[in-house]
Amino acid sequence: MSGVIYAYLAASTAVFMGANALLKTYANGAGVAVLIAALALFCLGNYIMVWVMRGGGLGVAISLSAVFQLLAITAMAVLVFGERPTLVQGAGMGLGVVAVALIALGGKA
């Protein structure tokens, strides 16, 4: 995958992080407008993901996106919302990183 595809992946991850932050805010009691904004961001993030899929294929794009979002949103949850993953959850995230590295480095079939 090219650097441009990784840039789209980073952009979609940032948009999805914003959407999830809004959802957390909505879950904590914010109004419906916050929910609508979150849904709009999810739509934008998925639109950006189309470009990632065109460049890297569906399986690779979704695998990369899932782990990038997992790490980014976990970092946000820890730093912004004060959440703490357990040791087992941390190990799972580490295994996810290894899995994505194998997928990304595996090349085309």
N, C-alpha and C positions, 0 to 999 in steps of 0.2 A: 504494500500500500504506500502511496505517496505522502509527502508532507502535507499536501492540500487536504487529503482525506483525514489525516490526523487533526488538522486544524478544524475541519467540520465536526469531527468527533469531540474535540475540546469545546467547541461552541455549543453543541447540543448538550454536553454534560453541564455546562454553565447554565443553560436555559432550564434544564431539568432540576438543577439545584435550586434555582429561584422558584420554580413551581413547587418543589417539595417544601421549601421554607414557607411559602404562602399557605400550603396545606397544613403545616404544623401550626401556623398562626390561626388558621380557620378552626382547627381542632381545639385550640385554646380559647375559643369563644368569639373570634372575629366575625364580621357580617358576611352575608352572601356575596357581596362584591369581591371580597378576597378570594372566595371559592371560584368565582367566574374568572378572575385574573389568573388563578392557578391553572384552570382548565385551558385558558388561552395560551399560556406558556407551554403546557404539555403539547398542544397542537403545533406550536412553533418548533418545539424540540423534535417532534416526530417528522415534521417537514424537513428539517435539517438532516435528520437521520436517513432520509431517502438518498441524499447525496453520498452519505457514507456507504450505504448499501450498493449504490451503483459502482463505487470504486473498489469495494472490497468483498462484495458478495454478502448475502443475507446472514449466513451463519457466523462469519468472522465479524461483521459489523455489530450484530446483536451481542455476541460474546464480549467483544471489546467494550461496547457501551455499558453492558451490565456491570462489569467489574469496575470500569472507570467511575460510573455513578455510585456503585457500592462504596468505593474508597472516598470519593468526594463528599458524598452525603453523610457518611460516617464521620468524616473530619468536621463537617458543619455541625452535626449533632453533638459532637464532643465539645467543640470550641464555642458554639453559639448557644446551644440549648442545655449544655451541662450533662448530657447523657454519657454513660460509660458502658462500652461493650464488655462482655465477659471474656475470660481467657479462651474459652472454646469458640466464641464468636470471632475473636481475633485470629485464631488459628484457621478458621474457615475463610476469612478474608485473605490470609496469606496463601492458602491453597488456591483460592480464586485467582490471585495474581500469577501463581505458577501456571495454572491452567491456561490463562489468557496468553502468557508468554509462549507457551507451547503452540497455541493456536496461531498466534501472530507470526511466529518464526517458522511455522511449518510450511509456508509457501502454498502455491496453488496445486491442486490435484490434477 
